[in-house]
Every structure is written in C-alpha cells, then in structure tokens.
Amino acid sequence: MIEFNSRRLEIDALRALWAVRHHGGITRAAEALGLSQSAVSHKIKRLETSLGCDLLGRKPGGAMFTAAGEDLLHYAGRILGLHDEALLSLSKTSLAGRIALGLTEDTACSDLARILGRFRRLHPHVSVRTKVRMSLVLRAMLERGELDAAILQVFAHEVRPTDVVLFREELHWVKHPELTLPQNGAIPFLSFDDECFYRRWALDIGQDGGVNLETVFECASAAGIVAAVTSAMGVALLSERHLRPGMQIVTTHLPSPPGLAYVARRARKARNPALDTLVGEIQNEISRYGGLVLAS
C-alpha cells in the first residue's frame, strides 16, 4: 500500500506524454508546448520512474510507445479532460446566448468536438447551432452574417490578424509511384468539387507555369481522393494529414503549393459574450497542448 501511495500521475507529465502522441514525437511536442526537448524528456522520464515502467519505445524503427505507454495514454486523455473541465467549471460565469458556428468535416471529428461537448456541459444555457460545410462555403456564410464564427481552412498567407490559428500543415502534390506523368500534354488531375479552394488554386494560379491539368476525377471527400491516388488515376493536392504510405510527393513539373492553416474566424459584427468564451476556451486548449489535432 505504501508503494502504491507513493506513485503519482503528474498532470504536466501526462500532458507532455499526450503531446508526444498528438504531435508525433518529442521534438514536435517540445516545439508545440514551447519547451526544450530535454524538458519534455525529463517530465516523461520522471513519470516512468514513478510508475516503474517504460512508456516510450526507444528502439530504432520500433513503436513510439510501449504497451504500458499505450495503456496510460488511454487514461491520460480522460484524466486531462476531467482535470481541465474541473478547472473551467470553478471559474465559469453565468452565460446565456446563441452561437451559430460553422465547421469543416474534418474539424467536426477532432479535438474541437471534445471542446464543444465540454462547452455545452459547462454552459447549458448557451445554444450552439453547428453547420458543417466546406471552407469556401463557410467563408461566404461569414461574410453574409449567417454565422457568428467558423473553423475553416485557409492558405497560410490568408490568415488574418484576428484569426485564431489552430493548426498549420503543408499541401503537397501526390501520385502513385506507378503513375508516369506525361512530358507533354495534359496531366490527369484528381480534384475536390467546385467549392474547394485547392481546386481553384490548381486551375488558376497553379497553372501560371504553363502546366495543363485535365480533371479526370472529382469527389467531395478526402477519402475518395485518397482512393483515387492509390489507384494511380492521377495527381492530387492533399494535406499532410491525408498522406498515406506508398504515395509519392511530386516536386517537379508542378508549381509548389502554398502552406495551409486551420483557423477560428469570427464574423465582422457585434461581440457575443458566449462566443468570446468559446473562442477563449479554444485558445486555452492550444496553449496547453500546443495546437489541436484534426481528423486525418
């Protein structure tokens, strides 16, 4: 019993472990958390010492986490969620109102869903109506005043000073290794639908270098585009989260795509206390975890 009582799960150490999983390694976790690699490693090592087992797999080419580490991560997510919700509940104020919120499909299945669920529990008198649309549609709805705020994707150079940046990633041209691009003539292009700003860039600015793209496949979902790429049907523009083993990144013959950012963007109108609180909670989450994880 004495040995059991001497073991502790420190919140900061669990948060560091969770960040390693979310960001794919100690180096990225440290950058996201604003800590040194040695500080993150020290937190996790101290946790391992307290528990008497290894949590990180340290063999070259091996798994990132040991079996014990995977087990602890399952509990860590629940512990951190309850910890943060408890702190918020102690500092919450009486809040009421309405929020019209826009989300993209991949943000609807991400950390944001957890934050929204927690927000509803903490603020039951706030009505949140959510609409899931593509980023270009959400931008238009914001401009028309149909939404109070939206979580959407933009090119990195389009980020506004008032945007809350949730996540940054790269955009890549990809193809199957067996697909040979023609030296002359049209390149087969796998495209999202008309409301996709990747597509508009590719067919507009992206062809300034004289590249001729012929749309041979059109689909609204990332899963459909991924399947078409792996079937060697053509080239596509995909973000890092959607890259799969066996895909080949194309770095020649096509113009370099711009970087991407997921942002929380507010409509240009009177302030909404309920919305202020929600955006503040999203910002606090970013500061605690160094960014939000989106669906892949």
Secondary structure, 3 states (H helix, E strand, C coil): CHHHHCCCCCHHHHHHHHHHHHHCCHHHHHHHHCCCHHHHHHHHHHHHHHHCCCCECCCCCCCCECHHHHHHHHHHHHHHHHHHHHHHHHHCCCCCEEEEEEECHHHHCCHHHHHHHHHHHHCCCEEEEEEECCHHHHHHHHHCCCCCEEEEEEEHHHCCCCCEEEEEECEEEEECCCCCCCCCCCEEEEECCCCCHHHHHHHCHHHCCCCCEEEEEECCCHHHHHHHHHCCCCEEEEEHHHCCCCCEECCCCCCCCCCEEEEEEECCCCCCHHHHHHHHHHHHHHHHHCCCCCCC
